[in-house]
């Protein structure tokens, strides 16, 4: 796997190409490589507790719900909870089911003065396949990266 500085540079270029308001966009394998190679890299899983319990968790990920189940109302304490778990200058990688909520999380964290925010494209489960199922087409699970199920 490429070294951390090359991955971060590529993620930053990708974010510029996609006109994203945060530092970079990573693919799951790149995020995993950064977790292993960069001591201040943190993965924040923003899925709700039900998703974590029923679909699967990433060992070592910081879990902070962006929206709470079952109402899926925004978590009013999201940024405060993130701030309790990471340092301001950490490389913060956000992950959700397919990349949408984590895009929003990276955006609002950047707006809240966390300068090194990244979205993990494809999320944990990726897009639906031709049969309507997730977890096979893109995402952390399909990339065969570490995860556990309750």
GIFENJO-V177173 format. One record per pair of residues at least 6 apart in sequence whose C-alpha atoms are under 7 Angstrom apart, sorted by sequence separation. I is the first residue (numbers start at 1). GAP is how many residues later the second one is. D is the distance in Angstrom with one decimal. If there is no record, write none. Layout:
I,GAP,D
I,GAP,D
This chain:
35,6,5.5
67,6,5.2
68,6,6.6
96,6,5.3
128,6,4.5
135,6,5.7
136,6,5.0
34,7,6.5
35,7,6.8
67,7,4.4
68,7,6.3
95,7,5.0
110,7,6.2
127,7,5.8
129,7,6.9
135,7,5.6
15,8,6.7
66,8,6.0
67,8,5.1
94,8,5.1
126,8,6.0
129,8,5.9
15,9,4.8
66,9,5.4
125,9,5.4
126,9,5.9
128,9,6.7
14,10,6.6
15,10,5.4
65,10,6.7
125,10,4.2
127,10,5.9
12,11,5.6
14,11,6.1
94,11,6.8
106,11,5.4
126,11,5.8
127,11,6.4
12,12,4.2
66,12,6.0
94,12,6.3
106,12,6.0
126,12,4.5
11,13,4.5
12,13,6.7
106,13,6.0
125,13,6.8
126,13,4.1
11,14,4.8
64,14,6.9
125,14,4.8
11,15,5.4
124,15,4.9
125,15,6.2
45,16,6.3
103,16,5.4
122,16,5.8
123,16,5.0
124,16,4.5
125,16,5.9
44,17,5.8
45,17,6.0
46,17,6.2
48,17,5.0
64,17,6.8
102,17,5.8
122,17,4.6
123,17,6.3
124,17,6.0
43,18,5.2
44,18,4.7
45,18,4.9
46,18,5.1
47,18,5.5
64,18,6.9
43,19,6.1
44,19,5.8
45,19,6.3
46,19,4.7
47,19,6.7
48,19,6.2
50,19,6.7
44,20,6.7
46,20,5.2
48,20,5.6
48,21,6.0
99,21,6.3
99,22,5.1
7,23,6.5
99,23,5.1
92,24,6.1
93,24,6.0
94,24,6.2
95,24,6.5
98,24,4.7
99,24,4.6
89,25,6.5
91,25,5.0
92,25,4.9
93,25,4.7
94,25,5.1
95,25,5.4
98,25,4.0
88,26,5.4
89,26,6.4
90,26,6.5
91,26,6.2
92,26,6.1
93,26,5.7
94,26,5.9
97,26,4.9
98,26,6.1
89,27,6.4
93,27,6.5
96,27,5.1
97,27,4.8
98,27,5.8
95,28,5.3
96,28,6.0
97,28,5.4
98,28,4.7
95,29,6.8
97,29,6.7
98,29,6.2
4,30,5.8
79,30,6.6
4,33,6.5
4,34,6.9
42,48,6.9
46,48,6.8
41,49,5.9
42,49,6.1
43,49,6.1
44,49,6.0
45,49,5.9
46,49,6.1
47,49,5.1
40,50,5.1
41,50,4.5
42,50,5.0
43,50,4.7
44,50,4.9
45,50,4.8
46,50,5.4
47,50,6.7
40,51,6.0
41,51,6.0
42,51,6.0
43,51,5.9
44,51,6.2
45,51,5.9
46,56,6.6
22,84,6.3
22,85,5.8
21,86,6.1
22,88,5.9
58,88,6.4
59,88,6.1
31,89,6.9
58,89,4.4
57,90,5.5
58,90,6.4
56,91,6.5
57,91,5.3
26,92,6.8
28,92,6.0
56,92,5.4
57,92,6.3
23,93,5.6
24,93,6.8
25,93,5.4
26,93,6.1
27,93,5.6
28,93,6.9
56,93,4.3
23,94,5.4
24,94,4.7
25,94,4.9
26,94,4.8
27,94,5.2
55,94,6.5
56,94,6.6
22,95,5.8
23,95,5.8
24,95,6.6
25,95,6.0
26,95,5.8
22,96,6.5
25,96,6.4
54,96,6.7
53,97,5.7
28,111,6.3
28,112,5.3
29,114,6.8
